[in-house]
């Protein structure tokens, strides 16, 4: 074994030795868990899955297929699943209310999935039933089911964890309606103990897919079946694959406030890693990253990100990947984010164009980078 040099020790002290290492396949059966994580593994699991395809106006091909497939996949992982297809407004609202009430009563881990048409109005997001008949913006709140109200209900339910997946921005069939200014859905911040996932960036639209499922759900179905993959790893792999398949036109997006780990396919064995085991696995990851970094081969960087989506070098790898795709002609999608939106604190892209002598300030806090004669912002 190599000696514990300062760099390897720094990485270990940065998180691995603290007992929070969650490893990618093929070593993901070895774990060190928090008590909160163990409680999530023991909690009951409930899901409400809805897919609307048969719209009177602008019918869709895949949402009903997506909902059926998601329902079957969740049942196979131990969820108590309710599936609703091509539902009217009253049925949608009633199903959501019953779902929230059951979560509150059972204190279960919850997963809500919706595929179909959705739109934003005054920063509020609406899922649309198949019997919608929208002529003016005044019809939207009356006929849509508001996502923000769902989030408020889940927050009051005080169940241990929620996942909300919105594949609800397939296209915009409401170009004739004055006052619907933005396509897609509006940015929202996830409430406590929640992961909120969009099929694409806020303010953009998603593909309905070429096969039996939408592009996003097709990839989500595959990744959620990967054994021992943490939920964050599932969504990061989905994002990478959808981005590549769509050539940058669709980039999935999440907001998360999760504090503990969760798996669709949990590990069979729990074990705290020794420092020697951590170092061995770290060395293997370093070798994979060093090869990708030295060659700057896009395929090797992609392979690293798929294997180590939450790895020690994943942020650096993502930056290199972004740069390589930009050089290859990928056009960056901008999130529509305005200060007037009351449901989010917004988002920011890190400035990576640092030069010696630059100084950055953020909320009155600054940090110094080794070898620099300046201070730089601590971006959160």
Number of C-alpha atoms within 10 A of each C-alpha: 7 8 8 12 8 9 9 16 15 13 14 20 11 12 12 21 18 10 17 16 20 22 22 22 13 10 11 19 18 20 20 16 17 13 9 13 16 14 12 18 16 10 16 16 23 24 25 23 26 27 28 28 22 20 19 11 13 14 15 18 19 25 30 25 19 30 25 16 18 24 22 15 18 21 16 13 15 13 21 17 20 15 17 20 22 19 20 18 19 13 13 20 17 10 19 19 14 12 22 23 16 16 25 19 12 14 18 24 23 26 23 21 21 24 30 30 28 27 28 23 18 13 20 19 24 23 26 28 29 25 17 17 15 17 12 13 14 11 12 22 14 12 20 26 21 20 18 15 14 18 21 12 18 23 20 12 18 17 20 21 25 29 20 23 19 22 29 28 27 25 19 17 14 17 11 11 12 10 13 17 11 18 22 24 26 25 28 23 19 22 17 17 18 24 21 20 20 22 29 29 24 25 19 24 22 24 20 23 16 10 10 16 21 23 25 25 27 18 19 20 19 13 20 24 17 16 18 26 25 23 18 18 24 23 21 20 23 27 22 19 21 26 19 16 13 13 14 17 19 22 26 22 18 22 17 17 15 19 13 16 18 20 21 22 17 18 15 11 10 14 10 15 17 11 14 11 12 17 22 13 15 19 15 11 18 16 12 17 24 15 14 20 17 8 10 16 15 18 11 18 24 21 15 23 23 20 19 23 26 19 22 18 16 18 13 13 24 17 11 19 20 15 13 16 16 13 10 9 10 16 12 12 15 10 17 17 18 14 9 9 15 14 15 17 13 15 13 10 6 10 9 7 6 10 9 10 10 12 14 16 13 11 8 8 12 16 13 13 11 8 7 12 11 16 18 18 18 15 15 7
